[in-house]
Amino acid sequence: IVTVLLVAGPFVVILPLNFVQPATTMVMLRRAVQRTIAGKHPRYPRRDVVSRDAISPHLRRAVLASEDDRFYLHFGFDLEEIQNALERSRRGRRLRGASTITQQVAKNLFLWEGRSYIRKGYEAYLTVVLEICLPKDRILDLYLNLAEWGDGVFGAEMAARRRAICQIGSSWE
């Protein structure tokens, strides 16, 4: 039964993401615990979900350029970046991540931080499910509304608000 839940469960959870924004993510919950322990306020991370139309196309392009420039060309895994990372490692350099935006959405929504083959393997499975169930534009929308843009700041809208508040000299907290 555990195997069935691990295999079929993601489809049940991911399919509705075509229509609704998730209320929270594992990263947000983790940050809420960290902020509570550190005595920071607000304890729960700030986030406002906005539509695709409310996010600048310039920001979308900038995120794609910096995070995953072949996002629309692959099926969740950038084999060229994976090859580059492996080659870099073979030459004795530090192993660099090659995670795609879809992989980051999978990890941030459902998984824990840290490096392990179990987490990475399940992340790969969730990446495939995300790519099967959601169009690329929706995956990018989720990323832009869920990504951590600073301490307790999640999503492009809250990042933009924080920047505006900081520019006029007001306190964020």
DAWO-V247282 format. One record per residue. N is the residue number from 1. RES is the residue in one small letter. PSI is psi as a letter, one per 30 degrees, with the letter a starting at -180 (NA if undefined). Layout:
n=<N & N>
res=<RES & RES>
psi=<PSI & PSI>
This chain:
n=<1 & 2 & 3 & 4 & 5 & 6 & 7 & 8 & 9 & 10 & 11 & 12 & 13 & 14 & 15 & 16 & 17 & 18 & 19 & 20 & 21 & 22 & 23 & 24 & 25 & 26 & 27 & 28 & 29 & 30 & 31 & 32 & 33 & 34 & 35 & 36 & 37 & 38 & 39 & 40 & 41 & 42 & 43 & 44 & 45 & 46 & 47 & 48 & 49 & 50 & 51 & 52 & 53 & 54 & 55 & 56 & 57 & 58 & 59 & 60 & 61 & 62 & 63 & 64 & 65 & 66 & 67 & 68 & 69 & 70 & 71 & 72 & 73 & 74 & 75 & 76 & 77 & 78 & 79 & 80 & 81 & 82 & 83 & 84 & 85 & 86 & 87 & 88 & 89 & 90 & 91 & 92 & 93 & 94 & 95 & 96 & 97 & 98 & 99 & 100 & 101 & 102 & 103 & 104 & 105 & 106 & 107 & 108 & 109 & 110 & 111 & 112 & 113 & 114 & 115 & 116 & 117 & 118 & 119 & 120 & 121 & 122 & 123 & 124 & 125 & 126 & 127 & 128 & 129 & 130 & 131 & 132 & 133 & 134 & 135 & 136 & 137 & 138 & 139 & 140 & 141 & 142 & 143 & 144 & 145 & 146 & 147 & 148 & 149 & 150 & 151 & 152 & 153 & 154 & 155 & 156 & 157 & 158 & 159 & 160 & 161 & 162 & 163 & 164 & 165 & 166 & 167 & 168 & 169 & 170 & 171 & 172 & 173>
res=<i & v & t & v & l & l & v & a & g & p & f & v & v & i & l & p & l & n & f & v & q & p & a & t & t & m & v & m & l & r & r & a & v & q & r & t & i & a & g & k & h & p & r & y & p & r & r & d & v & v & s & r & d & a & i & s & p & h & l & r & r & a & v & l & a & s & e & d & d & r & f & y & l & h & f & g & f & d & l & e & e & i & q & n & a & l & e & r & s & r & r & g & r & r & l & r & g & a & s & t & i & t & q & q & v & a & k & n & l & f & l & w & e & g & r & s & y & i & r & k & g & y & e & a & y & l & t & v & v & l & e & i & c & l & p & k & d & r & i & l & d & l & y & l & n & l & a & e & w & g & d & g & v & f & g & a & e & m & a & a & r & r & r & a & i & c & q & i & g & s & s & w & e>
psi=<e & e & e & e & e & e & e & f & e & e & e & e & e & e & e & f & f & f & f & l & k & k & e & l & l & e & e & e & e & e & e & e & e & e & e & e & e & f & g & l & k & l & e & k & k & k & k & k & k & l & l & e & f & f & k & k & f & e & e & e & e & e & e & e & e & f & e & i & f & g & e & f & f & l & h & f & k & j & e & e & e & e & e & e & e & e & e & e & e & e & g & g & l & k & k & k & l & g & k & l & e & e & e & e & e & e & e & e & e & f & l & l & l & l & j & l & e & e & e & e & e & e & e & e & e & e & e & e & e & e & e & e & f & k & l & e & e & e & e & e & e & e & e & f & f & f & k & j & g & a & j & g & j & k & l & e & e & e & e & e & e & e & e & e & e & e & e & g & g & l & k & e & NA>
